[in-house]
Amino acid sequence: MADNKPNIHLLNKKTHKAYLQKGHVDPVTHESIEPCDEVVFCAACELGFISDSWVRIGQLVTGLPPMGR
């Protein structure tokens, strides 16, 4: 069972190559997720959000508490 704590990653084009090649987009803004983006992986829904999107809107979509910035 998920602990409902977001997982935050700074995407690197080498380390996260397989993830980036899949062409993921932020589910809120529909912006492409690119190398050097800070991405929050929600433990509740398992989607990746660009961190700014998560702070503004993503937490409302998932029902999780705000993330400190």
N, C-alpha and C positions, 0 to 999 in steps of 0.2 A: 504494500500500500504506500502511496506517495505521501511524503511529509508536507506537501503543499508549500515548499520553499522553492523560490525560483532558482534556476541554475543559470549563471551569467557567464558568457564566454566572449572574449575578444577574438573575432574570427581571423585566422591566418590562412593565406592562400595555399600554403603547403600542408599545414597540419589539418585543415578542414576542407581539403580539396574535394573529397567525395561529397560532402554536404553541399558545398558551393556549386558543384557541377549539376546538381539536381534542379537548380533554378528556383530555389525557395523564395517566396515573397512574404512580406509582413502581412498577416491576416487583417490588420486594421487599415493600414495605409496603402496596401498593395504595392509598396516599393520593393524593388529587388533587394535581397540580402546579399551584400558584397563583402569582399575581404576588408578587414579593418573595422567592420561594423561591430558594435557591442550588442550582443543578442542575448535576450532572456529566454531560456527554455522553461516554460511553465510545467511544473511537476503535475498539475491537475489535468491539463488538457494535452500536454506534450507538444504544443506548437511553439515555434520560434518567433519572437517579437523583437524588432529593433528596440533597443532599450528606451529611447525617447517615446516611442509609441506605447510601450508597456507602462511607463510612468504616467502618461496622459490618459490612456484609454484601456489598455490591455488588462489591467487589473479589474476593471469593471466587467469585462467580457468573461473572465475566469472566476470572478468572485473572491479572489485572493486579496489580502491586505496590501496597501501601498508599500512600495519598496523605497527605502531611504536613499536619498541622493545627496 
